[in-house]
Amino acid sequence: MDSPITPQLKHLVDTLPGFWYCKDVQSTYLYINQHDAELLGLQHKEEFVGQTDLDLPCGAAESAHLFRAQDREVIHSGQILRMLDIHRYGGNQWRALLTCKAPLRDQDQNIIGVIGHGQELDSHELLELGVLLGKIADSPVSGNNLLTSRTSYIIGHPGHGPKLTQRQQEILFLLLRGRSARLIGRALGISTRTVEWHVGMLKEKFAALSKSELIDKAIEQGFLNNLPPGLCKRSLSLILRDA
């Protein structure tokens, strides 16, 4: 059977900016570009072909089960997923990326895997994050769906609003992405009860009578796209659902 990684696809993956990779339906890597290889701590892109996320030669391997679950969702739903990824990559360096996964299709438009793209959040110490690569739509190129179009997505500090502690910023960030108290607690390594206590404090600071009102006010005051510095040194692979 012919390889799904056509010369045209290889050329695009190799020349487009950012970190690119293709996987099959078993989440085995079919191809990665040199930028992605260097991100992982490899010298040559060919070194990782045939491997899986369980074989990642860096700290990101700790989240292999999340990466594979995301792959399955993309393959089964046929929809694009957008994630915030913060992990230890090659050289044991913490790096934050906005990543996107879309179905990889053959010439008959059958889903045969996943094609992914990552764009690093470029900022000094990740405290003042600039313009990020946002939604990336797929368009058919040479029989494969490639992620090509971009929209701006800004992450930074909100212009106004109550002053929050680092923990409150972290909890609000995850709350605004639809995470339950249980999942927030699991991500931050704290109890569900502690999360709920912080949510109560957030309601007071925003003068909100309910969680839904808290979310509405936080979005209005610019907290939707605020990435707390504390999350930049914590392994995280968070699906960013549209609000």
N, CA and C of each residue as an Amber inpcrd file, in Angstrom:
protein
   729
   0.8470000  -1.1970000   0.0000000   0.0000000   0.0000000   0.0000000
   0.8830000   1.2480000   0.0000000   0.4980000   2.2320000  -0.8000000
   1.2720000   3.4570000  -0.8740000   1.2500000   4.1850000   0.4540000
   2.3440000   4.8720000   0.7470000   2.4190000   5.6380000   1.9890000
   1.4690000   6.8310000   1.9270000   0.7470000   7.1080000   3.0230000
  -0.1300000   8.2900000   3.0380000   0.6510000   9.5920000   3.0690000
   1.9420000   9.5080000   3.3570000   2.7750000  10.7090000   3.4140000
   3.3630000  10.9360000   2.0290000   2.6340000  11.6690000   1.2130000
   3.0350000  11.9270000  -0.1620000   4.1900000  12.9240000  -0.2030000
   4.9180000  12.9800000  -1.3070000   5.9890000  13.9810000  -1.4370000
   5.4740000  15.4030000  -1.2550000   4.2560000  15.6740000  -1.7370000
   3.6940000  17.0120000  -1.5840000   3.4460000  17.3410000  -0.1140000
   2.9230000  16.3490000   0.6150000   2.6640000  16.5630000   2.0420000
   3.9790000  16.7600000   2.7920000   4.9750000  15.9550000   2.4780000
   6.2840000  16.1000000   3.1190000   6.8460000  17.4980000   2.8870000
   6.7130000  17.9890000   1.6660000   7.2430000  19.3110000   1.3320000
   6.5610000  20.3960000   2.1600000   5.2390000  20.3100000   2.2890000
   4.5150000  21.3140000   3.0610000   4.8720000  21.2490000   4.5380000
   4.9090000  20.0340000   5.0770000   5.2470000  19.8640000   6.4920000
   6.6660000  20.3660000   6.7720000   7.5570000  20.1600000   5.8180000
   8.9500000  20.5700000   6.0150000   9.1630000  22.0740000   5.8550000
   8.2970000  22.7330000   5.1070000   8.5300000  24.1470000   4.8060000
   7.6460000  25.1020000   5.6000000   6.4940000  24.6450000   6.0610000
   5.6240000  25.5220000   6.8500000   6.2540000  25.7790000   8.2220000
   6.0320000  26.9500000   8.8100000   6.6120000  27.2490000  10.1260000
   5.9580000  26.4290000  11.2310000   6.7020000  26.2100000  12.2950000
   6.1650000  25.5070000  13.4460000   6.5610000  24.0450000  13.4770000
   5.9830000  23.3270000  14.4380000   6.2880000  21.9120000  14.6720000
   5.1700000  21.0680000  14.0660000   5.5080000  20.2200000  13.1030000
   4.5100000  19.4330000  12.3870000   4.7940000  17.9400000  12.5210000
   3.7160000  17.1550000  12.5570000   3.8560000  15.7020000  12.6020000
   2.6040000  15.0520000  12.0430000   2.7570000  13.8150000  11.6100000
   1.6410000  12.9950000  11.1260000   1.6910000  11.6540000  11.8370000
   0.5110000  11.1630000  12.2350000   0.4120000   9.8640000  12.8920000
  -0.6360000   9.0130000  12.1860000  -0.5430000   7.6950000  12.3650000
  -1.5810000   6.8230000  11.8420000  -2.6690000   6.6370000  12.8860000
  -3.6330000   5.7560000  12.6290000  -4.7680000   5.5890000  13.5390000
  -4.3650000   4.9290000  14.8510000  -3.1710000   4.3660000  14.9100000
  -2.6650000   3.7770000  16.1470000  -1.7600000   4.7560000  16.8980000
  -1.7390000   6.0070000  16.4570000  -0.9050000   7.0560000  17.0570000
   0.5950000   6.7770000  16.9020000   0.9370000   6.0490000  15.8590000
   2.3430000   5.8430000  15.5220000   2.7750000   6.9490000  14.5660000
   3.9300000   7.5300000  14.8170000   4.3940000   8.6440000  13.9990000
   4.7990000   8.1760000  12.6100000   4.2040000   8.8170000  11.6090000
   4.5240000   8.5270000  10.2200000   5.5690000   9.4950000   9.6740000
   5.5550000  10.7230000  10.2060000   6.4670000  11.7400000   9.7050000
   6.4650000  12.9170000  10.6770000   7.6280000  13.5470000  10.8730000
   7.7240000  14.7990000  11.6150000   8.7100000  15.6980000  10.8910000
   8.5740000  17.0100000  11.0920000   9.5560000  17.8900000  10.4630000
  10.7530000  18.0840000  11.3840000  11.7890000  18.7220000  10.8640000
  13.0210000  18.8740000  11.6270000  12.8180000  19.7330000  12.8640000
  11.9380000  20.7360000  12.7770000  11.6560000  21.5830000  13.9360000
  11.0800000  20.7590000  15.0880000  10.1770000  19.8330000  14.7520000
   9.5750000  18.9950000  15.7850000  10.6100000  18.0480000  16.3700000
  11.4800000  17.5090000  15.5180000  12.5360000  16.6200000  16.0040000
  13.4300000  17.3430000  17.0070000  13.8090000  18.5670000  16.6890000
  14.6680000  19.3390000  17.5830000  13.9380000  19.7080000  18.8690000
  12.6280000  19.9620000  18.7790000  11.8360000  20.2290000  19.9740000
  11.9100000  19.0460000  20.9330000  11.8570000  17.8430000  20.3830000
  11.8680000  16.6250000  21.1930000  13.2680000  16.2720000  21.6990000
  14.2740000  16.9360000  21.1660000  15.6410000  16.6520000  21.5850000
  16.3610000  15.6830000  20.6630000  15.8610000  15.5480000  19.4240000
  16.4710000  14.6480000  18.4510000  17.2770000  15.4470000  17.4330000
  18.2870000  14.8180000  16.8520000  19.0910000  15.4850000  15.8380000
  18.4780000  15.3760000  14.4530000  17.8450000  14.2430000  14.1740000
  17.3170000  13.9990000  12.8420000  15.8430000  13.5830000  12.9250000
  15.0380000  14.1070000  12.0200000  13.5970000  13.8270000  12.0400000
  13.2840000  12.3500000  11.7980000  14.1510000  11.6610000  11.0750000
  13.8920000  10.2460000  10.7770000  13.9630000   9.3620000  12.0160000
  14.5870000   9.8610000  13.0790000  14.7840000   9.0470000  14.2800000
  13.4740000   8.6420000  14.9470000  12.4230000   9.4440000  14.7820000
  11.2080000   9.1730000  15.5370000  10.1080000   8.5070000  14.7130000
  10.3280000   8.3230000  13.4320000   9.3340000   7.6480000  12.6000000
   9.1700000   6.2100000  13.0900000   7.9270000   5.7770000  13.2510000
   7.6380000   4.4370000  13.7480000   7.4910000   4.3560000  15.2530000
   7.7370000   5.4680000  15.9470000   7.6080000   5.5000000  17.4000000
   6.2400000   6.0590000  17.7930000   5.9300000   6.0020000  19.0870000
   4.6850000   6.5600000  19.6120000   5.0190000   7.5700000  20.7030000
   3.9910000   8.2160000  21.2230000   4.1990000   9.1990000  22.2940000
   4.7870000   8.5590000  23.5430000   4.5820000   7.2680000  23.7070000
   5.1710000   6.5590000  24.8370000   6.6990000   6.5190000  24.7300000
   7.2030000   6.7220000  23.5140000   8.6450000   6.6670000  23.2660000
   9.2840000   8.0470000  23.2140000   8.5190000   9.0980000  23.5130000
   9.0690000  10.4510000  23.4350000  10.3310000  10.5590000  24.2920000
  11.4260000  11.0840000  23.7390000  12.6890000  11.1510000  24.4780000
  12.7990000  12.3940000  25.3610000  11.6970000  12.7940000  25.9640000
  11.6920000  13.9960000  26.7950000  10.5510000  13.8790000  27.8080000
  10.4410000  14.8720000  28.6800000   9.4420000  14.8230000  29.7410000
   8.0050000  14.8070000  29.2580000   7.7610000  15.2260000  28.0200000
   6.3970000  15.2140000  27.4900000   5.8170000  13.8060000  27.4340000
   6.6750000  12.7870000  27.5230000   6.1970000  11.3940000  27.5180000
   5.2640000  11.1290000  28.6920000   5.3710000  11.9340000  29.7560000
   4.4890000  11.7660000  30.9160000   3.0250000  11.9700000  30.5420000
   2.7740000  12.7210000  29.4780000   1.4040000  13.0080000  29.0390000
   1.0100000  12.1960000  27.8140000   1.7210000  11.1060000  27.5540000
   1.4500000  10.3040000  26.3600000   0.0080000   9.8270000  26.3130000
  -0.5610000   9.4540000  27.4750000  -1.9380000   8.9570000  27.4910000
  -2.9190000  10.0480000  27.0650000  -2.6170000  11.3100000  27.3970000
  -3.4780000  12.4190000  26.9780000  -3.3680000  12.6500000  25.4780000
  -2.1340000  12.6200000  24.9580000  -1.9400000  12.8140000  23.5230000
  -2.6890000  11.7570000  22.7230000  -2.6180000  10.5140000  23.1810000
  -3.2570000   9.4200000  22.4540000  -4.7770000   9.5130000  22.5400000
  -5.2840000   9.9710000  23.6930000  -6.7300000  10.1640000  23.8330000
  -7.2130000  11.2820000  22.8990000  -6.4180000  12.3300000  22.7700000
  -6.7650000  13.4110000  21.8390000  -6.7920000  12.8920000  20.4020000
  -5.8120000  12.0710000  20.0590000  -5.7760000  11.4810000  18.7140000
  -7.0620000  10.6990000  18.4390000  -7.4770000   9.8950000  19.4180000
  -8.6880000   9.0810000  19.2270000  -9.9120000   9.9710000  19.0250000
  -9.9900000  11.0670000  19.7760000 -11.1340000  11.9640000  19.6220000
 -11.1680000  12.5810000  18.2270000 -10.0140000  12.9850000  17.7340000
  -9.9420000  13.5590000  16.3880000 -10.3410000  12.5260000  15.3440000
  -9.8170000  11.3200000  15.4770000 -10.0990000  10.2650000  14.4950000
 -11.5660000   9.8650000  14.5200000 -12.1420000   9.7320000  15.6970000
 -13.5340000   9.2790000  15.8090000 -14.5350000  10.3750000  15.4710000
 -14.2050000  11.6240000  15.7960000 -15.1490000  12.7320000  15.5600000
 -14.9540000  13.3960000  14.2020000 -13.7500000  13.2900000  13.6580000
 -13.4570000  13.9850000  12.4210000 -13.3220000  15.4790000  12.5920000
 -13.1980000  15.9330000  13.8410000 -13.1300000  17.3590000  14.1440000
 -11.7270000  17.7670000  14.5670000 -11.4630000  19.0630000  14.4630000
 -10.1850000  19.6160000  14.8780000 -10.1850000  19.8550000  16.3800000
  -9.0590000  19.5840000  17.0240000  -8.8730000  19.9000000  18.4360000
  -7.7410000  20.9120000  18.5630000  -7.9210000  21.8720000  19.4610000
  -6.8950000  22.8770000  19.7420000  -6.5250000  22.7480000  21.2110000
  -5.2280000  22.7310000  21.5210000  -4.7640000  22.5000000  22.8880000
  -3.7100000  23.5150000  23.3100000  -3.6530000  23.7260000  24.6160000
  -2.5140000  24.4030000  25.2180000  -1.6460000  23.3130000  25.8110000
  -0.3940000  23.2280000  25.3670000   0.5300000  22.1990000  25.8350000
   1.7160000  22.8410000  26.5150000   1.9650000  22.4470000  27.7680000
   3.1310000  22.9100000  28.5250000   3.8310000  21.6640000  29.0640000
   5.0450000  21.4320000  28.5910000   5.7630000  20.2150000  28.9650000
   7.2670000  20.4770000  28.9910000   7.9960000  19.5090000  29.5390000
   9.4510000  19.5080000  29.4470000   9.8390000  18.7980000  28.1460000
  10.4390000  19.5540000  27.2620000  10.8370000  18.9880000  25.9790000
  12.3400000  18.7130000  25.9740000  12.9480000  18.6580000  24.8000000
  14.3660000  18.3620000  24.6970000  15.2150000  19.3150000  25.5200000
  16.2960000  18.7830000  26.0960000  17.1410000  19.5880000  26.9500000
  16.5290000  19.8790000  28.3010000  15.4240000  19.1650000  28.6240000
  14.7220000  19.3410000  29.8990000  14.2110000  20.7770000  30.0740000
  13.8720000  21.4130000  28.9430000  13.3880000  22.7900000  28.9570000
  11.8680000  22.8260000  28.9640000  11.3050000  23.6320000  29.8730000
   9.8630000  23.8530000  29.8870000   9.5010000  24.7770000  28.7350000
   8.5670000  24.3520000  27.9140000   8.1230000  25.1770000  26.7910000
   6.6080000  25.0730000  26.6650000   5.9900000  26.1700000  26.2460000
   4.5280000  26.2230000  26.0910000   4.1820000  26.3840000  24.6190000
   3.2360000  25.5790000  24.1550000   2.8350000  25.6030000  22.7530000
   1.3170000  25.6510000  22.6410000   0.8570000  26.3020000  21.6070000
  -0.5250000  26.1440000  21.1950000  -0.5150000  25.1260000  20.0750000
  -1.1920000  24.0040000  20.2770000  -1.1400000  22.9150000  19.3110000
  -2.5180000  22.6440000  18.7420000  -2.5260000  22.0510000  17.5890000
  -3.7780000  21.7700000  16.9000000  -3.6640000  20.4230000  16.2020000
  -4.7010000  19.6130000  16.3030000  -4.7400000  18.3110000  15.6460000
  -5.9780000  18.2370000  14.7580000  -5.7980000  17.6910000  13.5670000
  -6.9020000  17.5200000  12.6260000  -6.8080000  16.1430000  11.9910000
  -7.9120000  15.6560000  11.4240000  -7.8600000  14.3470000  10.7640000
  -6.9160000  14.3690000   9.5600000  -6.1240000  13.3220000   9.4370000
  -5.3070000  13.0920000   8.2460000  -6.1220000  12.1890000   7.3240000
  -6.3400000  12.6340000   6.1050000  -7.2100000  11.9010000   5.1800000
  -6.4340000  11.4540000   3.9460000  -6.9010000  10.3670000   3.3560000
  -6.3150000   9.9290000   2.1020000  -7.0350000  10.6030000   0.9390000
  -6.7090000  10.2070000  -0.2760000  -7.2910000  10.8610000  -1.4450000
  -8.7910000  10.6160000  -1.5620000  -9.2860000   9.5640000  -0.8930000
 -10.7280000   9.2900000  -0.8960000 -11.4300000   9.9130000   0.3070000
 -10.6840000  10.7620000   1.0490000 -11.1960000  11.4710000   2.2200000
 -11.5000000  10.5530000   3.4000000 -10.9280000   9.3520000   3.4030000
 -11.0210000   8.4760000   4.5650000 -10.0050000   8.9330000   5.6050000
 -10.4070000   8.9340000   6.8750000  -9.4940000   9.3320000   7.9440000
  -8.5000000   8.1970000   8.1900000  -7.2320000   8.5090000   8.0560000
  -6.1920000   7.4910000   8.2010000  -5.2140000   7.8360000   9.3190000
  -5.5350000   8.8710000  10.0740000  -4.6580000   9.2590000  11.1650000
  -4.8820000  10.6960000  11.5910000  -3.8280000  11.3140000  12.0870000
  -3.8930000  12.6770000  12.6270000  -2.7210000  13.4810000  12.0840000
  -2.9820000  14.7280000  11.7310000  -1.9060000  15.6500000  11.4030000
  -1.9280000  16.7640000  12.4390000  -0.7670000  17.0570000  13.0130000
  -0.7080000  18.0240000  14.1030000   0.2840000  19.1310000  13.8390000
   0.0170000  20.2630000  14.4790000   0.8750000  21.4380000  14.3500000
   1.0150000  22.0950000  15.7140000   2.2100000  22.5520000  16.0250000
   2.4390000  23.2800000  17.2710000   3.1380000  24.5940000  16.9980000
   2.7380000  25.6340000  17.7260000   3.3780000  26.9460000  17.6280000
   3.7710000  27.3730000  19.0300000   5.0530000  27.6520000  19.2220000
   5.5170000  28.0170000  20.5560000   5.0210000  29.3960000  20.9500000
   4.6840000  29.5350000  22.2410000   4.2910000  30.8250000  22.7800000
   5.5610000  31.5940000  23.0820000   5.8490000  32.5720000  22.2800000
   7.1160000  33.2890000  22.3520000   6.9920000  34.4480000  23.3280000
   7.6540000  34.3220000  24.4870000   7.5870000  35.3820000  25.4860000
   8.6970000  35.1950000  26.4950000   9.2440000  36.2970000  27.0190000
  10.2590000  36.2190000  28.0600000   9.6280000  35.6500000  29.3290000
  10.1220000  34.4630000  29.7130000   9.6670000  33.7330000  30.8950000
   8.1760000  33.4240000  30.8550000   7.5710000  33.5400000  29.6470000
   6.1490000  33.2230000  29.4470000   5.2350000  34.0480000  30.3530000
   5.6490000  35.2350000  30.7280000   4.8120000  36.0830000  31.5790000
   3.9940000  37.0550000  30.7380000   4.5800000  37.5470000  29.6550000
   3.8860000  38.4610000  28.7530000   3.7920000  37.7780000  27.3970000
   2.7410000  36.9990000  27.2110000   2.6400000  36.2150000  25.9830000
   2.0620000  37.0690000  24.8590000   2.6470000  36.9340000  23.6800000
   2.2180000  37.7510000  22.5460000   1.1300000  37.0760000  21.7470000
   1.1070000  37.3590000  20.4870000   0.0610000  36.8330000  19.6180000
   0.3040000  35.3500000  19.3780000  -0.7470000  34.5760000  19.5680000
  -0.6280000  33.1210000  19.3940000  -1.3110000  32.6810000  18.1120000
  -0.8760000  31.5360000  17.6480000  -1.5910000  30.9020000  16.5590000
  -2.9040000  30.3780000  17.1060000  -4.0310000  30.8170000  16.5200000
  -5.3360000  30.4340000  17.0440000  -5.9490000  29.2990000  16.2730000
  -7.2070000  29.4420000  15.9380000  -7.8680000  28.3620000  15.2310000
  -7.1620000  28.1130000  13.9140000  -6.9180000  26.8450000  13.6230000
  -6.2880000  26.4890000  12.3590000  -7.2630000  25.5740000  11.6230000
  -7.7880000  26.0790000  10.5320000  -8.7750000  25.2920000   9.7940000
  -8.0610000  24.3860000   8.8090000  -8.7300000  23.2930000   8.4460000
  -8.1140000  22.3740000   7.4890000  -8.6140000  22.6810000   6.0830000
  -7.7440000  22.4920000   5.1180000  -8.1380000  22.6430000   3.7190000
  -7.4920000  21.5160000   2.9340000  -8.2120000  20.9610000   1.9450000
  -7.6690000  19.8320000   1.1890000  -6.5110000  20.2480000   0.2920000
  -5.3630000  19.6010000   0.4930000  -4.1990000  19.8390000  -0.3500000
  -3.6300000  18.4830000  -0.7320000  -3.5950000  18.1800000  -2.0100000
  -3.0500000  16.9070000  -2.4990000  -3.6990000  15.7150000  -1.8090000
  -5.0210000  15.8140000  -1.5860000  -5.7280000  14.6760000  -1.0110000
  -5.6390000  14.5870000   0.4920000  -4.9380000  15.5040000   1.1580000
  -4.8120000  15.4660000   2.6070000  -5.2840000  16.7690000   3.1930000
  -5.8670000  16.7150000   4.3910000  -6.2920000  17.9300000   5.0670000
  -5.1230000  18.5130000   5.8220000  -4.6880000  19.7010000   5.4290000
  -3.5860000  20.3770000   6.0940000  -4.1180000  21.5540000   6.8770000
  -3.4650000  21.8350000   7.9950000  -3.8350000  22.9760000   8.8060000
  -3.1520000  24.1930000   8.2130000  -3.9380000  25.1450000   7.6960000
  -3.3000000  26.2400000   6.9750000  -3.7460000  27.6160000   7.4110000
  -5.0210000  27.8590000   7.6340000  -5.4350000  29.2270000   7.9160000
  -5.3040000  29.5390000   9.3890000  -5.1430000  30.8320000   9.7130000
  -4.8820000  31.2380000  11.0850000  -5.7920000  32.3890000  11.4950000
  -6.0670000  32.4700000  12.7740000  -6.6730000  33.6630000  13.3320000
  -5.8850000  34.0140000  14.5700000  -5.9290000  35.2620000  14.9600000
  -5.1520000  35.7030000  16.1150000  -5.8330000  35.2980000  17.4120000
  -5.0000000  34.9550000  18.3780000  -5.4950000  34.5700000  19.6940000
  -4.5260000  35.1610000  20.7010000  -4.9690000  36.1110000  21.4990000
  -4.0780000  36.8450000  22.3820000  -4.1680000  36.2860000  23.7920000
  -3.0030000  36.0430000  24.3810000  -2.9550000  35.6630000  25.7890000
  -2.0660000  36.6590000  26.5000000  -2.5500000  37.2220000  27.5850000
  -1.7840000  38.2030000  28.3320000  -2.4800000  38.5080000  29.6300000
  -2.2270000  39.6600000  30.1910000  -2.8770000  40.0440000  31.4260000
  -4.1330000  40.8420000  31.1160000  -5.2480000  40.6020000  31.8230000
  -6.4600000  41.3810000  31.5840000  -6.2340000  42.8430000  31.9150000
  -6.9260000  43.7060000  31.1710000  -6.7290000  45.1310000  31.3640000
  -7.3360000  45.6580000  32.6530000  -8.3470000  44.9840000  33.1600000
  -8.9760000  45.4430000  34.3950000  -9.6050000  44.2440000  35.0840000
 -10.0980000  44.4740000  36.2750000 -10.6980000  43.3870000  37.0260000
 -10.0310000  43.2280000  38.3710000 -10.5920000  42.3730000  39.2310000
 -10.0390000  42.1890000  40.5790000  -8.6600000  41.5580000  40.5510000
  -7.8720000  41.8430000  41.5850000  -6.5540000  41.2370000  41.7130000
  -6.7120000  39.8300000  42.2710000  -6.1200000  38.8580000  41.5790000
  -6.2590000  37.4610000  41.9610000  -4.9210000  36.8830000  42.3980000
  -4.9790000  35.9300000  43.3140000  -3.7740000  35.2010000  43.6840000
  -3.3950000  34.2780000  42.5300000  -2.1680000  33.7500000  42.5770000
  -1.7290000  32.8410000  41.5230000  -2.6460000  31.6390000  41.4260000
  -3.0300000  31.0680000  42.5740000  -3.9090000  29.8980000  42.5550000
  -5.2790000  30.2430000  41.9780000  -5.7980000  31.4120000  42.3140000
  -7.0880000  31.8210000  41.7770000  -7.0190000  32.0190000  40.2680000
  -5.9060000  32.5570000  39.7780000  -5.7350000  32.7090000  38.3290000
  -5.7390000  31.3460000  37.6420000  -5.0520000  30.3830000  38.2310000
  -4.9800000  29.0530000  37.6380000  -6.3610000  28.4020000  37.5970000
  -7.0730000  28.4970000  38.7000000  -8.3950000  27.8720000  38.7670000
  -9.3580000  28.5570000  37.8060000  -9.3080000  29.8850000  37.7300000
 -10.2010000  30.6090000  36.8300000  -9.8920000  30.2570000  35.3810000
  -8.6140000  30.1490000  35.0450000  -8.2250000  29.7940000  33.6720000
  -8.8460000  28.4550000  33.2710000  -8.7570000  27.4660000  34.1560000
  -9.2940000  26.1400000  33.8420000 -10.8240000  26.1460000  33.9010000
 -11.3870000  26.9320000  34.8000000 -12.8410000  27.0300000  34.9110000
 -13.4350000  27.6120000  33.6380000 -12.7710000  28.6080000  33.0730000
 -13.2550000  29.2410000  31.8470000 -13.1540000  28.3170000  30.6420000
 -12.3890000  27.2320000  30.7720000 -12.3000000  26.2370000  29.7080000
 -13.1810000  25.0320000  29.9820000 -14.1590000  25.1850000  30.8680000
 -15.1650000  24.1560000  31.0910000 -14.7590000  23.0250000  31.9910000
 -13.6570000  23.1920000  32.7420000 -13.2190000  22.1160000  33.6150000
 -14.0190000  22.1300000  34.9200000 -14.4000000  20.9360000  35.3700000
 -15.1090000  20.7990000  36.6340000 -14.1310000  20.9570000  37.7890000
 -14.6760000  21.1290000  38.9920000 -13.8240000  21.2530000  40.1730000
 -12.9530000  20.0110000  40.3510000 -13.5000000  18.8510000  40.0390000
 -12.7380000  17.6100000  40.1790000 -11.5540000  17.5840000  39.2160000
 -11.8000000  17.9470000  37.9490000 -10.7290000  17.9360000  36.9600000
  -9.7070000  19.0330000  37.2260000 -10.1680000  20.1760000  37.7150000
  -9.2340000  21.2500000  38.0660000  -8.3300000  20.7900000  39.2060000
  -8.9250000  20.1590000  40.2030000  -8.1400000  19.6570000  41.3220000
  -7.1070000  18.6470000  40.8830000  -7.5000000  17.7680000  39.9590000
  -6.5610000  16.7570000  39.4580000  -5.4150000  17.4220000  38.7080000
  -5.7220000  18.4490000  37.8900000  -4.6850000  19.1240000  37.1110000
  -3.7100000  19.8850000  38.0010000  -4.2130000  20.4620000  39.0910000
  -3.3790000  21.2960000  39.9520000  -2.8400000  20.5630000  41.1710000
  -3.2790000  19.3190000  41.3630000  -2.7940000  18.5450000  42.4990000
  -3.3650000  18.9860000  43.8270000  -4.6060000  19.4630000  43.8190000
  -5.2800000  19.8760000  45.0540000  -6.6350000  19.1820000  45.1200000
  -7.2810000  19.2520000  46.2840000  -8.5560000  18.5620000  46.4560000
  -9.6910000  19.3190000  45.7870000 -10.7630000  18.5770000  45.4800000
 -11.9560000  19.2040000  44.9050000 -12.5310000  20.2370000  45.8570000
 -12.4990000  19.9440000  47.1460000 -13.0220000  20.8880000  48.1310000
 -12.2320000  22.1920000  48.1330000 -10.9150000  22.0830000  47.9810000
 -10.0890000  23.2950000  47.9210000 -10.4230000  24.1180000  46.6880000
 -10.6300000  23.4480000  45.5590000 -11.0240000  24.1510000  44.3420000
 -12.3400000  24.8840000  44.5620000 -13.3110000  24.2010000  45.1550000
 -14.6160000  24.8090000  45.3860000 -14.5140000  26.0110000  46.3180000
 -13.6070000  25.9340000  47.2970000 -13.4050000  27.0790000  48.1950000
 -12.8640000  28.2710000  47.4090000 -11.9010000  28.0120000  46.5290000
 -11.3440000  29.1000000  45.7230000 -12.4020000  29.6730000  44.7730000
 -13.2540000  28.8140000  44.2280000 -14.3250000  29.3080000  43.3570000
 -15.2450000  30.2410000  44.1400000 -15.5060000  29.8870000  45.4070000
 -16.3140000  30.7700000  46.2570000 -15.6540000  32.1230000  46.4560000
 -14.3390000  32.1240000  46.6400000 -13.6060000  33.3850000  46.7840000
 -13.6380000  34.1860000  45.4870000 -13.5570000  33.4910000  44.3580000
 -13.6350000  34.1740000  43.0640000 -14.9980000  34.8320000  42.8800000
 -16.0530000  34.1610000  43.3090000 -17.3960000  34.7490000  43.2190000
 -17.4610000  36.0460000  44.0070000 -16.8580000  36.0480000  45.1820000
 -16.8460000  37.2640000  45.9930000 -16.0870000  38.3780000  45.2920000
 -14.9350000  38.0740000  44.7440000 -14.1160000  39.1090000  44.1110000
 -14.7840000  39.6870000  42.8690000 -15.5290000  38.8550000  42.1610000
 -16.2180000  39.3240000  40.9580000 -17.6600000  39.7550000  41.2400000
 -18.0560000  39.6900000  42.5210000 -19.4260000  40.0390000  42.9040000
 -20.4340000  39.2410000  42.0820000 -20.1940000  37.9400000  41.9850000
 -21.0500000  37.0500000  41.2080000 -21.8450000  36.1530000  42.1430000
 -23.1000000  35.9330000  41.8070000 -23.9740000  35.1150000  42.6470000
 -23.9450000  33.6330000  42.2560000 -23.4090000  33.3280000  41.0840000
 -23.3700000  31.9460000  40.6140000 -22.0980000  31.7300000  39.7960000
 -21.8010000  30.4730000  39.5300000 -20.6220000  30.1660000  38.7360000
 -20.7740000  30.6920000  37.3130000 -21.9770000  30.5820000  36.7530000
 -22.1900000  31.0800000  35.3890000 -22.0030000  32.5880000  35.3240000
 -22.4500000  33.3010000  36.3680000 -22.2580000  34.7500000  36.3960000
 -20.7720000  35.0780000  36.5600000 -20.0600000  34.2810000  37.3550000
 -18.6170000  34.4600000  37.5190000 -17.9210000  34.3250000  36.1720000
 -18.2780000  33.3000000  35.4180000 -17.6630000  33.0700000  34.1140000
 -17.9490000  34.2290000  33.1710000 -19.2060000  34.6840000  33.1510000
 -19.5660000  35.8010000  32.2740000 -18.7730000  37.0550000  32.6160000
 -18.6680000  37.3670000  33.9020000 -17.9660000  38.5770000  34.3160000
 -16.4670000  38.4690000  34.0440000 -15.9170000  37.2830000  34.2620000
 -14.4880000  37.0940000  34.0270000 -14.1530000  37.2700000  32.5450000
 -15.0090000  36.7490000  31.6720000 -14.7940000  36.9090000  30.2340000
 -14.9080000  38.3810000  29.8410000 -15.9340000  39.0580000  30.3820000
 -16.1270000  40.4760000  30.0760000 -14.9210000  41.3140000  30.4930000
 -14.2520000  40.9100000  31.5600000 -13.1410000  41.6980000  32.0970000
 -11.7680000  41.2350000  31.5740000 -11.7830000  40.3740000  30.5680000
 -10.5400000  40.0400000  29.8760000  -9.7620000  38.8620000  30.4100000
 -10.3840000  38.0360000  31.2620000  -9.6480000  36.9190000  31.8550000
  -9.6660000  35.6620000  30.9850000 -10.4570000  35.6550000  29.9250000
 -10.5490000  34.4440000  29.1100000  -9.2040000  34.0600000  28.5320000
  -8.4420000  35.0450000  28.0780000  -7.1690000  34.7660000  27.4170000
  -5.9710000  35.0820000  28.2900000  -6.1540000  35.0120000  29.6000000
  -5.0510000  35.2530000  30.5240000  -4.4310000  33.9280000  30.9320000
  -3.1490000  33.7300000  30.5780000  -2.4430000  32.5090000  30.9550000
  -1.6490000  32.7580000  32.2230000  -2.0520000  32.1730000  33.3500000
  -1.3360000  32.3900000  34.6140000   0.1030000  31.8940000  34.5370000
   1.0630000  32.6720000  35.0410000   2.4720000  32.2420000  35.0090000
   2.6850000  30.8990000  35.6890000   1.8950000  30.5950000  36.7270000
   2.0830000  29.3480000  37.4570000   1.8470000  28.1080000  36.6170000
   1.0410000  28.2380000  35.5520000   0.7770000  27.0890000  34.7030000
   1.9110000  26.8310000  33.7220000   2.8510000  27.7630000  33.6310000
   3.9200000  27.6400000  32.6410000   5.0410000  26.7120000  33.0930000
   4.9750000  26.2100000  34.3160000   5.9760000  25.2580000  34.7920000
   5.2860000  23.9950000  35.3060000   4.1530000  23.6880000  34.7050000
   3.3770000  22.5130000  35.1180000   2.9850000  21.7570000  33.8560000
   3.2880000  20.4570000  33.8150000   2.9430000  19.6690000  32.6450000
   1.4390000  19.6950000  32.4350000   1.0490000  20.0960000  31.2210000
  -0.3750000  20.3260000  30.9690000  -0.6630000  20.1200000  29.4930000
  -1.7540000  19.4340000  29.1830000  -2.2470000  19.3360000  27.8210000
  -3.7430000  19.5540000  27.9000000  -4.1430000  20.7950000  27.6610000
  -5.5100000  21.2280000  27.9110000  -6.2180000  21.5280000  26.6060000
  -7.3270000  20.8410000  26.3470000  -8.1270000  21.1210000  25.1520000
  -8.8300000  22.4590000  25.3290000  -8.6980000  23.3300000  24.3410000
  -9.3050000  24.6490000  24.3960000 -10.6050000  24.6110000  23.5940000
 -11.7090000  24.5190000  24.3180000 -13.0080000  24.5110000  23.6630000
 -13.4360000  25.9460000  23.4220000 -14.1940000  26.1550000  22.3480000
 -14.6980000  27.4880000  22.0920000 -15.7000000  27.8740000  23.1570000
 -15.6180000  29.1320000  23.6200000 -16.5550000  29.6110000  24.6400000
 -17.9050000  29.8650000  24.0320000
